[in-house]
Amino acid sequence: MLVWLSWAAYAQTPILYDRENPAEVLEAVVARTGLPADQLAAVSLDATLANAPAVLGDAAMRRCSGSATTGAAIAAELARGEAAWTQGDPATASDHLDLAVAQIGCLQELVDVGVAGRVFRLRAALQLAEGSVDAARSELGTALALTPSLAWDDGLPEAGIGLVEEVRAAPAACALAVLPATAPSGPWVDGVVVGGGRSVTPGLHLLQTSDVKGIRSAWLVVDGDATLVVPGAFRRPVLEQMVDPAKQAAVAALVAATAPSLTKFSAGYVTWGGGLWLVTAGDEGLSVSEIVPPPPPPVVEDTGKKKKKAKK
């Protein structure tokens, strides 16, 4: 049976198409490639543009797995955590801060970077109190990504004074590109609009995007260069860019975003205007191969007759 619109268990190779008959799309790709129909699935452009953001490269995304939250709820958990720390109850403080971090990843509004930075600063203090310097360094990396001007605070372990400056001096060595490069609103990384991309430090970063339903939040774990794909920010015409090799990278990333996790993507097809392209994922990223070139535009015949100018 031919399958389209979604691919069960994501076992099939997707075929990205726009406003064509999905059954005819599948039949054409089967004829051109020789692959069995049950190994393919036609995925509409509309369905793909509705997908949540995804990340390619040396990074991973932790999507919200709970209910949407607000900044007020996060501030309340921070206040409880700070009170528990002051009262000498680090276990309770840690519980409140863990909940605050989960809530930040489910924010339905733009993050208050000052509050979020303090959450991670206190988490760093808890790690230092236990002698876990490396873990504290990681927490401070996120704290300073959210609030670059954040300073150490009185009442926190003195070891943090030098550590916060050490982390602040660390270079932003990871390139985070964004596709498409222009979006009507956002995306935001650590509370800052990133546009076509920015450089970040390795570690945990907050991603926020906007769509018709409002703000979506997720955590990014960045280990190296990566590309953030925001399907909802693409605008038609999209697939016709496949005819221009200089523009194929953005469409290839959109094909990969048909999968719920880009780690599951290995190959996919794009069909447009009678042409067919194969997108594959490898160690060097995504690559595009032309399987069937689109037909040339129709030739406009020149009759050789010139219109006579009207007499005044």
N, C-alpha and C positions, 0 to 999 in steps of 0.2 A: 504494500500500500504506500502511495506517495505521501510524504509528510511535509508540512510547511508551517510557517508562522512560529513554531517553537520546535526545538529538537530534544526529544525525550532523553533524559539523563545526559544530555550534551555529548552523546556518543557519535552523533553524525557530524559530518563536515558541513559548516554553514555556507549558504550561498546568499549573499546580500543583494537584494534587488529592490527596485522602486517602481511601484504602480504597474506591475506586470502581472500576468496570471501565474500564480506560484506553481501550478501543475505544469504549465508550459516551460517555466524556468527550469524545473527539475528535469523534465524530459530532454531539454536542449543540452544541459550539462552532462547528463548521462550519455547522450549521443556523442558529445565532444570528448569526454574523458574515459568512457568505458567503465566508470565506477557503478556499482549496483545502486539502485535508487534508495535502498534502505540504509545506505551509508551517507546519504546527503539529506539536507533539510534547507528549504528555502526560507530565509528570514527577511521579513520586510524591513525597509528603512524606517518606517513609522515605529515599529516595535523596538528597533535598535535605538532610536533617538530617545525612547522612553526609559532606557536602561540607566541605572545608577552609575556614577563615575567609577572608573577602574584605573589601575596603575600598571604600567609596563616597566620592565627593567629591574634594577636592584632595589626593590622596595616592596612592601606588602601593605595591604589595607585591612584595618579592623573596623568593620561596619558596626553601627549601633545594633545591639541585639535586644534592647529593652524599649521602654516607652520614651517618647520625646520629653525633654526636660527644659527647664528655664534657668536663667542666670540666678534668680532669687534662690532656687533650690540648692544650687552649687555654693553660693555664698553662705547659706545656712549650714551646710556640711563643713565648710571651711571653719566657720566660727566654732562649731562643736569640736572639730579637730584641734583647733588652737587652744580651746578651753581645757580639753583633756591633756594636752601637752603641758600646759601651765600647772595642772593639778598632778603632774607626775604619773600619768597613765598613758604610756606610749602605745599600748595595745589598742585601747579605745580610739586614740588619735589616728592610728593607722587605719582602723576600720572606716572611720568617717572620711579620711582622705581617699581611700580606695573607692568608696562610693562616689565621691566628688569627681574622680577621674572618669569613672564609668558614665556619670551624668554629663560631663563635658563632651564626651564622644557621642552623646545623643541630643545635644543642644538644638533647639528649634529657633534660635535667634543668634545673632553674631556674638561671639565670645567677649566677655569682659576680661581682657588680657591681664589686667592687674590682679584680679581674683585668681585666675587660672595660674599665673606665675607664682603666687603665694602658696597655692596648693602644692606645687612641685618643690618649692623651696623648703616647705615643712617636711615633705617626704624625704628630701635630701638630709635634713637635720636628723630625722629618725634613723636613717641609714648610718650616718656618722656616729650617732649615739651607740650603735651596735658594732661600730668598727668596720663597716662595709664601705670603704672609700670609693671603690669602682662603681658600686650601685649609686652612691651619692652623686658621683660625677655625672652619671647618666641622667639622674633626676634634675640636676642643675642645668644640664644641656637643654632639656625641655623648658624649664623655668625661664631661662634666658632667651630662648627662641620666642617665647610668648611675650616676655617683658625684658627687652635688652638692657634697660637701665636699672633692673632690679638689684638691690644691694643686700648684703647679709644683714641679719637683724640681731639686736641685743637679746640675750636669753637663749640663743641657739649655740650649739657647740662651736668653740673658737676655731676648730680645724676648718670650718667652712669659710672663714675670712679669706684665706689664701686660695682655697679651692675654687671659690666662685670667680675669682679673677683669672685663675688658670683656665677655667672653662670659657670665660668670656673671650679670652684671647685665641681660642681655637678657631682655625679657618673654616669658612663655609665651603667645604670641599666637594659637595655633591650637587650636581646640576639637576634641577627639577624642571623639566619642560612641561608645557601645557598645550593640549590640542583640543579644540581649535585655539589659535593664538589670540583671537579676539572673541570675547563673550559679552553679552549685554549686561551681565552683573556677576562680579566675582570671577573666578573662585578666589577664596581666601586661604592662605596658609599661615597659621599662627596669628590670625587676625589681620593680616596684610594682604591686599589684593595683589595677585601674582601676575596677572596678564598672561603674556606668552611664556613666563617661567622666571625662576630665580635660583640662586644658589643657597643651599641650606647645609647645616651641620648634620653629620650622621646621628640617628636617634629617632625619638618619637616626636611627631609634629601633628598639629591639628589641622585637618582639612575641612573647609566649609564651602558648600556650593548652594546655589539657589535655583529653584524651578517654580512651576506654577503652584506647587503646594507649600512653598516657603523655603526655609533654610534647612539643609541637610548637613549633618556633621559626621565625621569619621576620623579615626586615628591612622596616620601614616607612619610606618616603621621604615626609615630610609637608611640603607646601608651603602648606597652608591648612586650613580646617575640613574635617573628614572624619568618616565613620561606619564603624566596624568592625562587620562582621556575623559572628557566630559561630553558624553553623547548629546545631552540636551542642549548644548551650546552650538551644535552644528546647525547650519541653515541650508536649505536647498538654494541652488543646485549643489549637490555633493558628489554623487557618483560619477558625474561627467568629468570630474577632475582626474579620473583614471587615464584619460587620453593624454595627459601631460605628465611625463615622468617626474617633473619638479614638484608636482602636487600630490603624488600618489601616497606619500608617507602618512598624511592625515587620514586618508580613506582606509589605508591598511590598518591603522590603529583603530579606526571605527569598526572594521571587520572583527578585529580581535576582541573588541568590547561586546560582541554578541554573546561571549561566554560569561557566566557568572563570576568566574575567576580567571584572569588572564593566564594563570599558570596552567589552566586546562586547555588553552588554545595552542594548536599546532599548525593548522592550515584552514584556509577558507577561500571562497571564491567571491568575485564581484562580477555582476553582469550589468551592462548598461549599453544602450544604443546598438545592440547586436554584437558587442565585444565581450570578451570573457578574460578575466585575469585571476591568477592564483596568488594568494598571499600565504607565505609560510613563515614560521617562527624558528629562529636558530640562535646560536650562541652570540651572533652579532646583531640580533634584533630581528625585525620584520623585513622580508624581502618580497618583491613583486615580480611575477613573470607573466608576460602576455601570452595567453593561450590562443585566443582568436582576436585578431585586430578588428576594431569597428569598421564598418564600411565607410568609404569616403563620402563626403557630402555630395548631394546631387549636383551635376553640372548644369549651370544655367546657359541655355543655348543663346548665342548672339545671332539674331536674324540679319544683322548687317544693315538694318534700316534705321535711319535716324529720324527722330520726330521733327517735323517742321515747326519752326518758331511761328507763333501766331503773329499775324501782322497787326501793327498798331493802327 
